[in-house]
């Protein structure tokens, strides 16, 4: 189902990394990314792109930096610059989130006016403040249209 009004959607870096390293074309994460780029509007910021690129420096990373960058640019040719950003501590107070590193994602959501954040990270489900976005797991985002249709 293609929406008339495409929504701004942010995918957490963990979702994007899973997409890039996934070998299965029919995986949930592949379908989620497809939905975010066809039915909705994927909002990829420089902050989230940098987190994905940083993953490639980890000892067990199974993707090279140039491949990660290429795949991100294929998904979103115009990566949105949202820097400079306030201090992480200031944003942590604003969003009321426990994990300091998660403030970057929430800041990206806020700066891109995203109405949905798709994430695997349970920290985002502990009562985040200061962001007007629905926070959902990948499978919930993928099947939300079917749930909406059943409700009507």
N, C-alpha and C positions, 0 to 999 in steps of 0.2 A: 504494500500500500504506500503510495507516494503522497505525502502531505501537501496540501495547498500552501500552508504557511510553514515554511521550514524554520525550525528552532535552532538557536545557537547551542551546540553541545560540546562540552569539554570531556575528553577522555584522559584519565589519569595516566601518568607515565608507565605504570605497570601494565595497563591495558595495551598501550601502544607497543611496549617492548614485547609483550606476549604475541601481539599481532605480527611483528617483524620476525620473531624466531619460530613461530608456529609453522609446522610442515604440512598440516592438514588444511586443505582448502575449505572444508565444510565445518571447521571448528566454530564454536560460539564466538570467539573473539574475532575471527575473520568476518562473520556475519554482522557483528556489532559495528565494526569499522565500516563495512559496506553500508549499513543503515545510516551511520552518522555522516557519510559523504553523499548519499543519494536522497534519502528521505529528509534529512536534516542538514545542518551546516556545521561541519567540524571546525572548531576554533582551536588552533594550535599556536601556542605562544612560544617565544624564545626561551622562556623559563622551562617549560615542559620539554621542549626539544633538547635543551641542554642536559636535562636529567636523563633523557633517553640516550644521548651520546655518552654521558658519563658512565652508564651501565657497561659500555663496551670496554672500559678500562678495568673492569673487575676480572679477577683471575679465571673465573669459570664462565665468563661471557662466551656465548657461542655465536657471536656475530661481530663482524668487523665494523669499525667506525664509519668507513665510507659506505658500506651497505646500509647501515642504520640511517645515515644522513640521506641517502638516495631514496629509501622507502618513505621517510618522513616527508621529503619534498614532493614525492609522487602523490601522497595523500593530501597535502596542503601546500601548494606552491608558494603561497604568500604567508609565511610564518609571521605572526603578529608580535611586534615588539612592545613589551609592557614594562620594560626597565627604564629608569631605575625604580626600585620598589622600596617601600619603607622597611625598616629593620624587621628581622624575623620576630624579635621579641614584641615589637609593637603590633605586628599582625597577629601574633599568638594571643595577645590580650583581646584584640578586636574579635577574632573568630572563636575564641574560647575552645581551641583544640589542643589536645594534650601533646601531640608529637610536633615538635618545632619544624621538622622538614616538610610537613604537610601544608604549612602556610603558603608555600609557593603555588601549590595547586589551587588553593582557595583564592589567592590573589589573582591568578589567571582567570578563574571562573568569574570573579567580580569584574575584572577589567574588560572582559570580552562580552559581558552581559549574557553569559550562558544561562540557560534555564534548566539545564540538566548536567550533572557531573556523573560520569560512569566510572566506577572504581571497584577494585577488589579489596581495598584497605578498610578494615572494620573501624578504624579510628574516626572516619568521616561520619559514622552512624551514631556517634555518641553525643549528639546535640550540638552541632556547629551553629554559630551565630554569625550575623553580619553578611550572609550570602543568601540571595534569593534564588536558589537553585534547588531543584529536586535531586537528591543524591540516591543513586541506584546501583545495584550490582549489574554486571554485564548481561546476565540472563534475563533480569527484570526489564532492562532497557530493550532488549531484543524482542521480547514478547509483549510489551506494553500495548501495542495496537490491538492485538488479539484480545487482551483483557478489556480494553475500552469498548471494542465492538460487542463483546458478550454482555457488558453492562448496559448497553443501549437497546 
